[in-house]
Amino acid sequence: MHTSSKILADSPQQSLFSQLCHATQHTPFVHEDETLAVRHVCTSTRENMPTCQDKDINIFVDEVGGLDMLNVSISGRVNILEKFIPIIPRGMFNRPAHEVPYEVVGVMINDILTKRLRYRNGFYIFPEDTNVDTTVLQHPIFRGKKVILFSAGQDTLIEGVWWRRHEMEFFAKIASMGFFAVTGMNFSLFFGECPFGHALNIKKSLCYCSNLDMLGVWVIPHVYAINRFQCIRWKEWLLANPTVRMITINTQLQKNQHGSMANVFDTVRYILENTSVGIILHGRVSGIPTDLKQKFSSRLHYAASGPMKNALIRKAKTTAEYIIEFLQKIDSPHQYNVQLLPNP
């Protein structure tokens, strides 16, 4: 997902597609200049996300209570998190808890379903008969640990869960499982597509958080922004919800340090400089600007599953040793509380 430190740096001129985009009908929740970045026709076919031309646009807007982010309030909590949060892959669920020497760990939403997302013939398939496995936290690896559910994944997974949330009784089941926290869903923002779809997906993610917040779950909003207007709206929402002290930004699908990762860091910088929240960077962490690490070290946290997957697949080192290797990409591992344990 792309973010940008400039308003529309990659799209300074209006295109034919932007002239045909009617997202400005939804101002002030879409800035008129956001349409300048539209590089695809706004259709009613819903290829990636709803657009301003979608025949069911009113249904989608009503479903999330309108596009105004400020009509969603989240209580938030003040909890201290370690710098690094290891995300436990499904293959480790039956391992002893001491193999991952952290009190707070994470788990991915795909790994708490009875049937996970499948990949077949080049396409992801969401199993229609899947549901929440409410016994997941009873596995040995989670004993004595506080578990954060990371609600991130492929679009097919995220949209599938959202679409079937009522049928699955999703929110009630998640609230009953005893998660330490749950992050917001990472609904996609595709660069060059209709800004109405962007505004809708941002609001959907907040509604996901709100549903869990009302059930007493500590929610950590997921922040995406692909232009400065969206960054500003997120800033205004965070300032209006001062009890929200932590957000997360997913970097799993960012491709390179000089392109999309640099854009992510622009968003990180904007949020850090204009609010007081902490940020969990979920996924890739290499290439973080030095000044960000130095100035905002106490507010940056990192979550990843890579070290645990390496321990499962390569088996040459302990999980803790792979974690240290991962942390060396960020900073000195000595600031992190990692206990070196012998190979089991």
Secondary structure, 3 states (H helix, E strand, C coil): CCCCCCCCCCCCCCCHHHHHCCHHHHCCCCCHHHHHHCCCCCCCCCCCCCCCCCCCHHHHHHHCCCCCHHHCCCCCCCCCCCCEEEECCHHHCCCCHHHCCCCEEEEEHHHHECCCCEEECCEEECCCCCCECCCHHHCHHHCCCEEEEECCCCHHHHHHHHHCCCCCCHHHHHHHCCCCEEECCCCCCCCCCCHHHHHHHHHHHHHHHHHHHCCCCCEECECCCCCHHHHHHHHHHHHHCCCCCEEEEECCCCCCCCCHHHHHHHHHHHHHHHCCCEEEEECCCCCCCHHHHHHHHHHEEEEECHHHHHHHHCCCCCHHHHHHHHHHCCCCHHHCCCCCCCCC
